[in-house]
Amino acid sequence: MLSITALSNASLELAFGSRSADAEAYHSPPVSVAPGVEIIGLHFDQVDFVIFFASVEAMSDGDTPFAQMMADGFNHRILPPATARFVKFARRDATEDNTMFRQSAWQLRNPYRLRGFQDELEFALSDHAVAFPSVPEYLFTPTTDKLDRMYRRMSVNFAAGELGVTFALKYAPDSDTGGYYCYERK
């Protein structure tokens, strides 16, 4: 479902076509690519990334029992609303769908710029939230300790409403069983 290689050239052109060649950082408006799935093109640290926003229905391919089984196993037995969005990102040049969301496959050229990447991700999320006001929650799965810390830091800016939309941290991953960060619109 979430695949760089499955994205059409037209979708990628919409996500990156208006970026100027000399832009230090850039993110596009959200682009709908399938029912319940949007992307945003993000250029940062001389690398193009695709941010996916996928509904619970899209992530589970419409299999509600499967979605509930995942919720039971990973996140306090809470099944997010069907219109919530899982947020995933990968390098645009990823060629293998089974590894594109692994942190080692999308590393920044300069790992010390993770805070700047976080800022751009927050702006992109805010733009998505403005464009899709009916999305009640955004879900992030930390796959590394660095991402875990980044998602925790994001909650401070989201709660302050500095990005034009206010979110509160509804729950975080369980240290034993895993899960995801859930930011709820306020």
N, C-alpha and C positions, 0 to 999 in steps of 0.2 A: 504493500500500500504506500508506504513512505519511501520513495526511491528517487534518487537523483537521476538515474538512468531512465526512469519512466516519464520524467518531465518532458513535455514537448518543448521544442525550440521556441515556439510562440510564448509559452509561459515564462521561460527563462529570459526572453527578450523583454517581456513586460516587467520582470523583476530587476533587470540590470540595464536595460536599454537607455534609460535617461541619466545614467551615471556618467559624469564627465571623466575623461581619461586621467586627469590629474587630481581627482578627489582623494583626499587622505582617508576620509570615512564617508560612508553613504549607506542609507537603507531606503528601500523602495516602499511605496504604499503596498498594502496587502493585495495579493493576486489570488483569486479563487481558481483552483486547479481541478477540483472534484467536489462532489457534495460533502460538506463537512471538512474540507481540507483547503487551507490557504498557505501560501508561501510569501516570504519577504526576502528580497535579495539584500545581502549585507556585505559591504566591502570594508575590510579593516585589516591593517597591517600588511597591505599589499596582497591580500588574499580575498577571494570571493567565497562567501558562505551562503547557503540556503537555509533559512529558518522555516521549519514546518510547523503549522498549527493544525492539529488533527483532532476531531471530535472523538469522544469515547466510542460512538457508533462506528466511525471510520477505523479506529485502531482495532476494534474487535471484529471488524467486518460484519457488523450487524448481529453477532452472536452474543446475545445478552447473558446467557448462562456462563459463557466463557469469561465475559467481562466481570461478572460477579465472582467467579472462581478466582480471578486475578486479584480482585479487591479483597476477597477473604484471605488470600495468602499474603498480600503485601501491604495493605494500607488500612489498618484498623477496621477492616471489614466494611469500609465505606465505599460504595459505588458512586463515583462522581456523577453529576447530572449529564445527560446525554449530550448536551450542547457545550460542556466544558471542553477545553482544548489542552491536549498534551503538546508541549513545546519541545522540539528536537532541532538540532542544527548540525550541519555537515558542510565540509568544503564542497564547493561547486564542482571541482574537478574529481570528486570521488567516483571511482569506477566499479567498485564492488559493493553491492547493496548489503551484504552480510557484515561488512566491517565499517561502513561509512559513518556510523554513530559512535564508534570507538574513539576515545579521546586521542589515542595515538595516531589516528587517521586524519585528525583535523587540527593538530597543534598549530599554535601561532608561530610565526617566524621568530618572534621575540617573546618568550614566555613571561617576561616582566610586564607585558602589556595586557595581562588578563583583566586588570581593573578597567582599562579603557574599553576592552571588549564587553565587559559587564555593562558599562554605561551605554554602549550602542545597542546591546540586547534589551536593556530597559526601555530605551527610546522606541525600539521596534515593537516591543510588547505594548507600550502605551498607544502607539499608532494603531495597532491591531485592535486594542480595546475600544478606541474611539470609533473605528470603522465598524466594529461588531459589538454594539452595546448589549446585545442579548447573551453574550458569552459570560457566564457567571463566575467561572473559575479557570485558572491556568495552572497546569501541572508540569513539574520539572523533575526528572529522574536523575539524581547525581550518580555518575558512573566512576568518579574519582574523588579523592579527598579535596582536590582543588575546586572541582565543581560544587561539591557540597558546601564549602566555605563561601563560594561565590553566591550560591542560591540563598544562603543565610544572610549575607550582606544585602542582597537585593530586597529583602523584606523591610529593611530600614527605610529605603527610599520609597518603596511602594506604600508603606504605612503613612509616610509624611505627605503623600499626595503631590510630591514635587514634579511629577511627570504629567499632571493634568487628570489622572485617574488614580483613585485610591484603592489599594488592595490591602487586605490583612492576611497574615499567615494563618491559615485554617488548621493545617497540620503539617508535620514534617515526617520524614522516614523514621521508622522504628530502627533503633541501632542493631537489633537482633535479626529482624526479618526483612528489612529494607522498605521500599516503597517510594514515595515521591513527595515533593513539596507541593502543597496546594495553596495558591494565593486566591482569595475570594474577593470579588468586587464589592466595594462598600459604597 
